[in-house]
């Protein structure tokens, strides 16, 4: 069940990134990121009202920490989408979002089986290959740095939100999304970027944020029914969905290295599920 929930989270993240990425390209990235954070907050509050649970102070703290990571991750992700290819930014961000929570899970005492470790071993180079540009000798692709910073942010989000127990309900998640909104606004102001929404097309960020809330919900449920390491690796395969959508809708090509990387990601899912 945990693998299926994590796969659902990956699909929701992939669709969220695609919607937010397209909106960022057509307008300004920071207003889209702000509205995405707002949409995520509204969705999380709605969930929390329906299922309030009994969160502890520590779980609110973990939720707030996840919001810092989510805000940083979302801000750099959308900035990268506006400057570079989706097929570069999203996969590079996925490497960090997988490595950080896996390290956290192991440090907290999780001991995955050998098959799961093999799946993790295939996932990381698979994600990297998906991220490679066809012209490998031209240096870092546009958006690479933003993707790497986004990955660290999302990795922090996954590691922190994975510490929230099943009985806590969704107020820690809502708290995290509130902190994420503040973090994105602070980033935009600190970088001197315009962040106030001014165009109707930027409203697509609200849909992106709502989808991201569903993704975090799926990830949280996956960690509560299985290992953090497993949930993190499977959820971090979300670039496959983003790239497939970018290929079908935006006609971005998939070159051979990316195809091999996607095959490795598929094998990774199979091994993790079998483990």
Secondary structure as UniProt FT lines:
FT   HELIX           2..26
FT   HELIX           29..50
FT   HELIX           57..83
FT   HELIX           86..107
FT   TURN            108..109
FT   HELIX           114..131
FT   HELIX           136..138
FT   TURN            142..143
FT   HELIX           144..161
FT   TURN            162..163
FT   HELIX           166..168
FT   TURN            169..170
FT   HELIX           171..190
FT   TURN            191..192
FT   HELIX           200..203
FT   HELIX           204..225
FT   HELIX           228..235
FT   HELIX           236..238
FT   HELIX           239..250
FT   HELIX           256..274
//
